[in-house]
Amino acid sequence: MADDKFLLVSMDDERAKSLADVLGSKSCKKIIEHLAENDEASEKDLADSLHMPLNTVEYNLKKLMISGFVEKKKKFFWSKKGKKILTYGLSNKSIVISSKKSVGEKVKSILPSLILLFAGTVAVFSYEKIKYTQNKIQDYSVAVPESTNNLMMTGAQKLGDSFMNVSSDPVWPWFMIGGLLALLIFSIVNWRKL
């Protein structure tokens, strides 16, 4: 992440709040302007040149580092007392704030519709099976009361023909194809909004 030339921040990300705090702070803006003019500076240099208390500079530098505007430089020097003094500079990154969802999140938003479509298809399939069975039972009950001679000669043939000839096209595949097509068109039209 340190080698990236941009910083992508989603609106839902915690860093978006810190970016808003930084951009709304006058002290942070002064520090950014100073570091833009001078390549790098220590906390003490910033406090002296901006006429700010050292603890304010330290606090604002931490906020700027969290947000990604400022980073610690590799270059440092030693104070007279032997303490290591770090220098800070602007990070060479573009900050992009986006509310864009990933493809996986978009697919997850379509998942409930797919489950509902599957449940509807199962319901249509079950209804179709029940109706088909009821029709067959009704056809069989009409064929039973005929006389036994007729039943033996022609009734069995009619019953067999009725089972063979009443092969209606199933509705459930058309329901599923229509639902998938509608979901696909809706997803394509609203892909950016998902």
MODELLER restraints for C-alpha pairs under 7 A, 6 or more apart:
rsr = mdl.restraints
at = mdl.atoms
rsr.add(forms.Gaussian(group=physical.xy_distance, feature=features.Distance(at['CA:5:A'], at['CA:92:A']), mean=6.62, stdev=0.5))
rsr.add(forms.Gaussian(group=physical.xy_distance, feature=features.Distance(at['CA:5:A'], at['CA:93:A']), mean=4.72, stdev=0.5))
rsr.add(forms.Gaussian(group=physical.xy_distance, feature=features.Distance(at['CA:5:A'], at['CA:94:A']), mean=6.41, stdev=0.5))
rsr.add(forms.Gaussian(group=physical.xy_distance, feature=features.Distance(at['CA:6:A'], at['CA:93:A']), mean=4.62, stdev=0.5))
rsr.add(forms.Gaussian(group=physical.xy_distance, feature=features.Distance(at['CA:6:A'], at['CA:94:A']), mean=4.42, stdev=0.5))
rsr.add(forms.Gaussian(group=physical.xy_distance, feature=features.Distance(at['CA:6:A'], at['CA:95:A']), mean=5.65, stdev=0.5))
rsr.add(forms.Gaussian(group=physical.xy_distance, feature=features.Distance(at['CA:7:A'], at['CA:93:A']), mean=6.37, stdev=0.5))
rsr.add(forms.Gaussian(group=physical.xy_distance, feature=features.Distance(at['CA:7:A'], at['CA:94:A']), mean=6.03, stdev=0.5))
rsr.add(forms.Gaussian(group=physical.xy_distance, feature=features.Distance(at['CA:7:A'], at['CA:95:A']), mean=4.66, stdev=0.5))
rsr.add(forms.Gaussian(group=physical.xy_distance, feature=features.Distance(at['CA:7:A'], at['CA:96:A']), mean=5.97, stdev=0.5))
rsr.add(forms.Gaussian(group=physical.xy_distance, feature=features.Distance(at['CA:8:A'], at['CA:95:A']), mean=6.11, stdev=0.5))
rsr.add(forms.Gaussian(group=physical.xy_distance, feature=features.Distance(at['CA:8:A'], at['CA:96:A']), mean=4.82, stdev=0.5))
rsr.add(forms.Gaussian(group=physical.xy_distance, feature=features.Distance(at['CA:8:A'], at['CA:97:A']), mean=6.06, stdev=0.5))
rsr.add(forms.Gaussian(group=physical.xy_distance, feature=features.Distance(at['CA:9:A'], at['CA:15:A']), mean=6.81, stdev=0.5))
rsr.add(forms.Gaussian(group=physical.xy_distance, feature=features.Distance(at['CA:9:A'], at['CA:16:A']), mean=6.39, stdev=0.5))
rsr.add(forms.Gaussian(group=physical.xy_distance, feature=features.Distance(at['CA:9:A'], at['CA:96:A']), mean=6.04, stdev=0.5))
rsr.add(forms.Gaussian(group=physical.xy_distance, feature=features.Distance(at['CA:9:A'], at['CA:97:A']), mean=4.81, stdev=0.5))
rsr.add(forms.Gaussian(group=physical.xy_distance, feature=features.Distance(at['CA:9:A'], at['CA:98:A']), mean=6.12, stdev=0.5))
rsr.add(forms.Gaussian(group=physical.xy_distance, feature=features.Distance(at['CA:10:A'], at['CA:16:A']), mean=6.94, stdev=0.5))
rsr.add(forms.Gaussian(group=physical.xy_distance, feature=features.Distance(at['CA:10:A'], at['CA:97:A']), mean=5.73, stdev=0.5))
rsr.add(forms.Gaussian(group=physical.xy_distance, feature=features.Distance(at['CA:10:A'], at['CA:98:A']), mean=4.84, stdev=0.5))
rsr.add(forms.Gaussian(group=physical.xy_distance, feature=features.Distance(at['CA:10:A'], at['CA:99:A']), mean=5.10, stdev=0.5))
rsr.add(forms.Gaussian(group=physical.xy_distance, feature=features.Distance(at['CA:10:A'], at['CA:100:A']), mean=6.84, stdev=0.5))
rsr.add(forms.Gaussian(group=physical.xy_distance, feature=features.Distance(at['CA:11:A'], at['CA:97:A']), mean=6.68, stdev=0.5))
rsr.add(forms.Gaussian(group=physical.xy_distance, feature=features.Distance(at['CA:11:A'], at['CA:98:A']), mean=6.04, stdev=0.5))
rsr.add(forms.Gaussian(group=physical.xy_distance, feature=features.Distance(at['CA:11:A'], at['CA:99:A']), mean=5.07, stdev=0.5))
rsr.add(forms.Gaussian(group=physical.xy_distance, feature=features.Distance(at['CA:15:A'], at['CA:67:A']), mean=5.97, stdev=0.5))
rsr.add(forms.Gaussian(group=physical.xy_distance, feature=features.Distance(at['CA:18:A'], at['CA:63:A']), mean=6.92, stdev=0.5))
rsr.add(forms.Gaussian(group=physical.xy_distance, feature=features.Distance(at['CA:18:A'], at['CA:67:A']), mean=5.59, stdev=0.5))
rsr.add(forms.Gaussian(group=physical.xy_distance, feature=features.Distance(at['CA:19:A'], at['CA:67:A']), mean=5.37, stdev=0.5))
rsr.add(forms.Gaussian(group=physical.xy_distance, feature=features.Distance(at['CA:22:A'], at['CA:28:A']), mean=5.87, stdev=0.5))
rsr.add(forms.Gaussian(group=physical.xy_distance, feature=features.Distance(at['CA:22:A'], at['CA:63:A']), mean=6.78, stdev=0.5))
rsr.add(forms.Gaussian(group=physical.xy_distance, feature=features.Distance(at['CA:22:A'], at['CA:64:A']), mean=6.52, stdev=0.5))
rsr.add(forms.Gaussian(group=physical.xy_distance, feature=features.Distance(at['CA:23:A'], at['CA:29:A']), mean=6.90, stdev=0.5))
rsr.add(forms.Gaussian(group=physical.xy_distance, feature=features.Distance(at['CA:28:A'], at['CA:60:A']), mean=5.81, stdev=0.5))
rsr.add(forms.Gaussian(group=physical.xy_distance, feature=features.Distance(at['CA:35:A'], at['CA:41:A']), mean=6.99, stdev=0.5))
rsr.add(forms.Gaussian(group=physical.xy_distance, feature=features.Distance(at['CA:35:A'], at['CA:89:A']), mean=5.92, stdev=0.5))
rsr.add(forms.Gaussian(group=physical.xy_distance, feature=features.Distance(at['CA:35:A'], at['CA:90:A']), mean=6.21, stdev=0.5))
rsr.add(forms.Gaussian(group=physical.xy_distance, feature=features.Distance(at['CA:36:A'], at['CA:90:A']), mean=6.83, stdev=0.5))
rsr.add(forms.Gaussian(group=physical.xy_distance, feature=features.Distance(at['CA:39:A'], at['CA:89:A']), mean=6.11, stdev=0.5))
rsr.add(forms.Gaussian(group=physical.xy_distance, feature=features.Distance(at['CA:40:A'], at['CA:87:A']), mean=6.10, stdev=0.5))
rsr.add(forms.Gaussian(group=physical.xy_distance, feature=features.Distance(at['CA:40:A'], at['CA:88:A']), mean=5.30, stdev=0.5))
rsr.add(forms.Gaussian(group=physical.xy_distance, feature=features.Distance(at['CA:40:A'], at['CA:89:A']), mean=4.49, stdev=0.5))
rsr.add(forms.Gaussian(group=physical.xy_distance, feature=features.Distance(at['CA:41:A'], at['CA:87:A']), mean=5.12, stdev=0.5))
rsr.add(forms.Gaussian(group=physical.xy_distance, feature=features.Distance(at['CA:41:A'], at['CA:88:A']), mean=5.43, stdev=0.5))
rsr.add(forms.Gaussian(group=physical.xy_distance, feature=features.Distance(at['CA:41:A'], at['CA:89:A']), mean=6.72, stdev=0.5))
rsr.add(forms.Gaussian(group=physical.xy_distance, feature=features.Distance(at['CA:42:A'], at['CA:85:A']), mean=6.93, stdev=0.5))
rsr.add(forms.Gaussian(group=physical.xy_distance, feature=features.Distance(at['CA:42:A'], at['CA:86:A']), mean=5.98, stdev=0.5))
rsr.add(forms.Gaussian(group=physical.xy_distance, feature=features.Distance(at['CA:42:A'], at['CA:87:A']), mean=4.34, stdev=0.5))
rsr.add(forms.Gaussian(group=physical.xy_distance, feature=features.Distance(at['CA:42:A'], at['CA:88:A']), mean=5.99, stdev=0.5))
rsr.add(forms.Gaussian(group=physical.xy_distance, feature=features.Distance(at['CA:43:A'], at['CA:54:A']), mean=6.92, stdev=0.5))
rsr.add(forms.Gaussian(group=physical.xy_distance, feature=features.Distance(at['CA:43:A'], at['CA:57:A']), mean=6.44, stdev=0.5))
rsr.add(forms.Gaussian(group=physical.xy_distance, feature=features.Distance(at['CA:43:A'], at['CA:58:A']), mean=6.51, stdev=0.5))
rsr.add(forms.Gaussian(group=physical.xy_distance, feature=features.Distance(at['CA:44:A'], at['CA:54:A']), mean=6.64, stdev=0.5))
rsr.add(forms.Gaussian(group=physical.xy_distance, feature=features.Distance(at['CA:47:A'], at['CA:53:A']), mean=5.95, stdev=0.5))
rsr.add(forms.Gaussian(group=physical.xy_distance, feature=features.Distance(at['CA:47:A'], at['CA:54:A']), mean=5.39, stdev=0.5))
rsr.add(forms.Gaussian(group=physical.xy_distance, feature=features.Distance(at['CA:47:A'], at['CA:57:A']), mean=6.14, stdev=0.5))
rsr.add(forms.Gaussian(group=physical.xy_distance, feature=features.Distance(at['CA:64:A'], at['CA:70:A']), mean=5.41, stdev=0.5))
rsr.add(forms.Gaussian(group=physical.xy_distance, feature=features.Distance(at['CA:65:A'], at['CA:71:A']), mean=5.61, stdev=0.5))
rsr.add(forms.Gaussian(group=physical.xy_distance, feature=features.Distance(at['CA:68:A'], at['CA:91:A']), mean=6.98, stdev=0.5))
rsr.add(forms.Gaussian(group=physical.xy_distance, feature=features.Distance(at['CA:69:A'], at['CA:90:A']), mean=5.91, stdev=0.5))
rsr.add(forms.Gaussian(group=physical.xy_distance, feature=features.Distance(at['CA:69:A'], at['CA:91:A']), mean=5.61, stdev=0.5))
rsr.add(forms.Gaussian(group=physical.xy_distance, feature=features.Distance(at['CA:70:A'], at['CA:88:A']), mean=6.71, stdev=0.5))
rsr.add(forms.Gaussian(group=physical.xy_distance, feature=features.Distance(at['CA:70:A'], at['CA:89:A']), mean=5.64, stdev=0.5))
rsr.add(forms.Gaussian(group=physical.xy_distance, feature=features.Distance(at['CA:70:A'], at['CA:90:A']), mean=4.43, stdev=0.5))
rsr.add(forms.Gaussian(group=physical.xy_distance, feature=features.Distance(at['CA:70:A'], at['CA:91:A']), mean=5.13, stdev=0.5))
rsr.add(forms.Gaussian(group=physical.xy_distance, feature=features.Distance(at['CA:71:A'], at['CA:88:A']), mean=5.81, stdev=0.5))
rsr.add(forms.Gaussian(group=physical.xy_distance, feature=features.Distance(at['CA:71:A'], at['CA:89:A']), mean=5.75, stdev=0.5))
rsr.add(forms.Gaussian(group=physical.xy_distance, feature=features.Distance(at['CA:71:A'], at['CA:90:A']), mean=6.18, stdev=0.5))
rsr.add(forms.Gaussian(group=physical.xy_distance, feature=features.Distance(at['CA:71:A'], at['CA:91:A']), mean=5.62, stdev=0.5))
rsr.add(forms.Gaussian(group=physical.xy_distance, feature=features.Distance(at['CA:72:A'], at['CA:86:A']), mean=6.97, stdev=0.5))
rsr.add(forms.Gaussian(group=physical.xy_distance, feature=features.Distance(at['CA:72:A'], at['CA:87:A']), mean=6.06, stdev=0.5))
rsr.add(forms.Gaussian(group=physical.xy_distance, feature=features.Distance(at['CA:72:A'], at['CA:88:A']), mean=4.61, stdev=0.5))
rsr.add(forms.Gaussian(group=physical.xy_distance, feature=features.Distance(at['CA:72:A'], at['CA:89:A']), mean=6.46, stdev=0.5))
rsr.add(forms.Gaussian(group=physical.xy_distance, feature=features.Distance(at['CA:73:A'], at['CA:87:A']), mean=5.59, stdev=0.5))
rsr.add(forms.Gaussian(group=physical.xy_distance, feature=features.Distance(at['CA:73:A'], at['CA:88:A']), mean=5.39, stdev=0.5))
rsr.add(forms.Gaussian(group=physical.xy_distance, feature=features.Distance(at['CA:73:A'], at['CA:89:A']), mean=6.32, stdev=0.5))
rsr.add(forms.Gaussian(group=physical.xy_distance, feature=features.Distance(at['CA:75:A'], at['CA:87:A']), mean=6.55, stdev=0.5))
rsr.add(forms.Gaussian(group=physical.xy_distance, feature=features.Distance(at['CA:76:A'], at['CA:84:A']), mean=6.94, stdev=0.5))
rsr.add(forms.Gaussian(group=physical.xy_distance, feature=features.Distance(at['CA:76:A'], at['CA:85:A']), mean=5.73, stdev=0.5))
rsr.add(forms.Gaussian(group=physical.xy_distance, feature=features.Distance(at['CA:76:A'], at['CA:86:A']), mean=4.83, stdev=0.5))
rsr.add(forms.Gaussian(group=physical.xy_distance, feature=features.Distance(at['CA:76:A'], at['CA:87:A']), mean=5.81, stdev=0.5))
rsr.add(forms.Gaussian(group=physical.xy_distance, feature=features.Distance(at['CA:77:A'], at['CA:84:A']), mean=6.04, stdev=0.5))
rsr.add(forms.Gaussian(group=physical.xy_distance, feature=features.Distance(at['CA:77:A'], at['CA:85:A']), mean=5.40, stdev=0.5))
rsr.add(forms.Gaussian(group=physical.xy_distance, feature=features.Distance(at['CA:77:A'], at['CA:86:A']), mean=6.89, stdev=0.5))
rsr.add(forms.Gaussian(group=physical.xy_distance, feature=features.Distance(at['CA:78:A'], at['CA:84:A']), mean=4.75, stdev=0.5))
rsr.add(forms.Gaussian(group=physical.xy_distance, feature=features.Distance(at['CA:78:A'], at['CA:85:A']), mean=5.72, stdev=0.5))
rsr.add(forms.Gaussian(group=physical.xy_distance, feature=features.Distance(at['CA:79:A'], at['CA:85:A']), mean=6.59, stdev=0.5))
rsr.add(forms.Gaussian(group=physical.xy_distance, feature=features.Distance(at['CA:106:A'], at['CA:194:A']), mean=5.66, stdev=0.5))
rsr.add(forms.Gaussian(group=physical.xy_distance, feature=features.Distance(at['CA:109:A'], at['CA:194:A']), mean=6.99, stdev=0.5))
rsr.add(forms.Gaussian(group=physical.xy_distance, feature=features.Distance(at['CA:117:A'], at['CA:176:A']), mean=7.00, stdev=0.5))
rsr.add(forms.Gaussian(group=physical.xy_distance, feature=features.Distance(at['CA:117:A'], at['CA:179:A']), mean=6.44, stdev=0.5))
rsr.add(forms.Gaussian(group=physical.xy_distance, feature=features.Distance(at['CA:121:A'], at['CA:172:A']), mean=5.76, stdev=0.5))
rsr.add(forms.Gaussian(group=physical.xy_distance, feature=features.Distance(at['CA:121:A'], at['CA:175:A']), mean=6.49, stdev=0.5))
rsr.add(forms.Gaussian(group=physical.xy_distance, feature=features.Distance(at['CA:121:A'], at['CA:176:A']), mean=5.83, stdev=0.5))
rsr.add(forms.Gaussian(group=physical.xy_distance, feature=features.Distance(at['CA:124:A'], at['CA:172:A']), mean=5.62, stdev=0.5))
rsr.add(forms.Gaussian(group=physical.xy_distance, feature=features.Distance(at['CA:125:A'], at['CA:172:A']), mean=5.30, stdev=0.5))
rsr.add(forms.Gaussian(group=physical.xy_distance, feature=features.Distance(at['CA:140:A'], at['CA:159:A']), mean=6.87, stdev=0.5))
rsr.add(forms.Gaussian(group=physical.xy_distance, feature=features.Distance(at['CA:143:A'], at['CA:155:A']), mean=6.31, stdev=0.5))
rsr.add(forms.Gaussian(group=physical.xy_distance, feature=features.Distance(at['CA:143:A'], at['CA:159:A']), mean=6.96, stdev=0.5))
